[in-house]
Amino acid sequence: AKLKNHPRSQRDNTQVTYYPDFAIHNMSTSRSRLFNNETQALIYNFKPEPVQRMLDFDYLCKRKIPSIAGLISPGSEKGSHKVFFGTGEVLIPTYGSIAEAAMEHPKATVFINYASHRSAYLSSLEAIQMDSLQVVVIIAEGVPEQEARRLLALAKKKNKVIIGPATVGGIQAGAFKIGDAAGTIENIIALKLYRPGSVGFVSKSGGLSNECYNILSQTTDGLFEGIAIGGDTNPGSAFADHVKRFEEMEEVKMIVVLGEIGGDNEYGVVDLLKSGQVKKPLVAWVSGTCAKLFPTEVQFGHAGAKSGGERESAQAKLQALRQAGAICPDSFEGFAEKIHETYIRLVEAGVTKPLLPDQSEPPQLPTAYNKAVIEGRVRRATGIVSTICDDRGEEPTYCGTPISELIENDSSLGQVIGLLWFKKTLPPYATRFIEIVLILAADHGPCVSGAHNSIVAARAGKDIVSCVCSGLLTIGPRFGGAIDDAARFFKRGVDQNKSAEQFVDDMKRAGVRIPGIGHRIKSADNLDKRVILMKDYAEKNFPSRRYLEFVLSVEKVTLQKAANLVLNVDGCIAALFLDLMESSASFSKEEQDEIVEIGYLNGLFVLARTVGLIGHTLDQKRLKQPLYRHPWDDVMYWQ
């Protein structure tokens, strides 16, 4: 009952016209077997999804080696493409040209061409001329007819096989699959295409091929090999070519052909039956019998699938096939039943084995992680945690604030730093202070170590990233990197209620120089203008300046020891940022301690000085300065 009520395909009227004057049968009898379980392919203009599906099929079939030898990405450099092969991963080599790939993989005999109809001709032409490539599969539809004819003529001359254009390819069950042939892995498992049956099948349509593979899985022991020759007007091989191959293949016990309205491809099969070249039982159906219900010519799915003369009608073809000895039902609904009846007769005659419960279950194919996540079947601990930015929506958000809102509100860079560094919406005086720091610390001339390094790197011809990194790597306790240490010591002194004198004495006894105090050039008589500007801003805008006042009292003590032991930029930034956190009421005591201990504040100098380092790099490149060599007379040589 299940077979009798088999559902009619929703695409059984998809047709192809085959022109009577161009029925080229270009396969010799020596080319009866195109694929086996060791066949390997080269894929041109490859797409990741079909590549992975081919390898998943290989795993189900328990192939020892992948069916893909190499991938070709036109014009690219030699490399590799990582894919899954069962439970593990493998690297498939990639090449920039067909010639290179064919030379590296002489055992690869199948060329699968995913180029568009605009470029499929030249790449297929080159592949046909490669001695090692015996089968050329052209996936694209719409290849110009003149180009298709040239390819077929050359293939015939060189005894090569073309499948396509406009094809999904083909499949040998349990051995080799072309691209997306036979559909999804779930479909392949359901139709038991991971192991060979005894039926040879040929059609033009990839979609209808899948429907027929389903029929074969229910009515016979399954498919041995199936080919979709392609839906364009000039397919590279004809029904008769593959029917004749199936006749010569010992594993194939019966043949199934699904033809369609238009062209004369089916008549090649009629000729084979009449001449006695095909003796195996052949079941056939020709789609498009409904065309006569329409008053005018009907165009179906494929390029040439249209009703023409009476000879090209589905009814005429079915009549010719029946008269030649093919087994043809009265409708598509009877197709499955005729296939089943034919298979049962072969079983009763001892030609093939009866259909038994499948004993060769395929290995379990691991589910793709992304698919399992969508289906809610797996969970995995994340590798990275981010609390400052989310880019999953229509626009990124900075600590929950959409970037469009920041633009609309004329937000400043200081506000962005507040969100991304501190996860806070800071008051205006605080964000303005951050920007003042960035301005004042952006650069301090070409002679400081960071700028010097960037200049030397730029004059050595290095790129801008390398030059900036060269300068940034000099930032540390002796250059620009004392802000964090200064903040730690100043905070400790204030929190412990130390006097300035006690603080200085404790640092001396510990043998530690006070970070943030002292300058190589500036002194009490020549104060750093940057420090003056920051102090003035704080006096006018900060609600409290407890840490700055403590540091200034420390400066008075140190100046009694030496005139250059003044508060420097690092120390002033450190003290005022401590005041900023305390006075803004935005930070808890625990958060203040964490910020100081983690080392946030050096980031201000790094960010600011990056601007200057980029400037010095671009300046040297703009001036086209030559390679720098330090003068020998500025070096003390000592032996």
URPEZI-V119524 format. One record per run of one state. SS is the DSSP state (@ for helix, = for strand, . for the rest). FROM is the first residue (numbers start at 1). TO is the last residue. If there is no record, write none. Layout:
ss->SS from->FROM to->TO
ss->SS from->FROM to->TO
//
This chain:
ss->. from->1 to->19
ss->@ from->20 to->22
ss->. from->23 to->28
ss->@ from->29 to->31
ss->. from->32 to->40
ss->= from->41 to->44
ss->. from->45 to->47
ss->@ from->48 to->60
ss->. from->61 to->67
ss->= from->68 to->72
ss->. from->73 to->78
ss->= from->79 to->85
ss->. from->86 to->87
ss->= from->88 to->95
ss->. from->96 to->97
ss->@ from->98 to->104
ss->. from->105 to->109
ss->= from->110 to->113
ss->. from->114 to->119
ss->@ from->120 to->128
ss->. from->129 to->134
ss->= from->135 to->138
ss->. from->139 to->144
ss->@ from->145 to->157
ss->. from->158 to->160
ss->= from->161 to->164
ss->. from->165 to->168
ss->= from->169 to->172
ss->. from->173 to->175
ss->= from->176 to->177
ss->. from->178 to->184
ss->@ from->185 to->190
ss->. from->191 to->198
ss->= from->199 to->203
ss->. from->204 to->205
ss->@ from->206 to->219
ss->. from->220 to->222
ss->= from->223 to->228
ss->. from->229 to->238
ss->@ from->239 to->248
ss->. from->249 to->253
ss->= from->254 to->260
ss->. from->261 to->264
ss->@ from->265 to->274
ss->. from->275 to->280
ss->= from->281 to->287
ss->. from->288 to->288
ss->@ from->289 to->293
ss->. from->294 to->298
ss->= from->299 to->299
ss->. from->300 to->305
ss->= from->306 to->306
ss->. from->307 to->309
ss->@ from->310 to->312
ss->. from->313 to->313
ss->@ from->314 to->324
ss->. from->325 to->326
ss->= from->327 to->328
ss->. from->329 to->331
ss->@ from->332 to->348
ss->. from->349 to->368
ss->@ from->369 to->374
ss->. from->375 to->388
ss->= from->389 to->390
ss->. from->391 to->396
ss->= from->397 to->398
ss->. from->399 to->400
ss->= from->401 to->402
ss->@ from->403 to->408
ss->. from->409 to->412
ss->@ from->413 to->422
ss->. from->423 to->427
ss->@ from->428 to->440
ss->. from->441 to->448
ss->@ from->449 to->459
ss->. from->460 to->463
ss->@ from->464 to->472
ss->. from->473 to->475
ss->= from->476 to->476
ss->. from->477 to->478
ss->= from->479 to->480
ss->. from->481 to->482
ss->@ from->483 to->495
ss->. from->496 to->499
ss->@ from->500 to->509
ss->. from->510 to->516
ss->= from->517 to->517
ss->. from->518 to->522
ss->= from->523 to->523
ss->. from->524 to->525
ss->= from->526 to->526
ss->. from->527 to->528
ss->@ from->529 to->541
ss->. from->542 to->545
ss->@ from->546 to->559
ss->. from->560 to->566
ss->= from->567 to->567
ss->. from->568 to->568
ss->@ from->569 to->583
ss->. from->584 to->588
ss->@ from->589 to->598
ss->. from->599 to->601
ss->@ from->602 to->622
ss->. from->623 to->631
ss->@ from->632 to->634
ss->. from->635 to->639
//
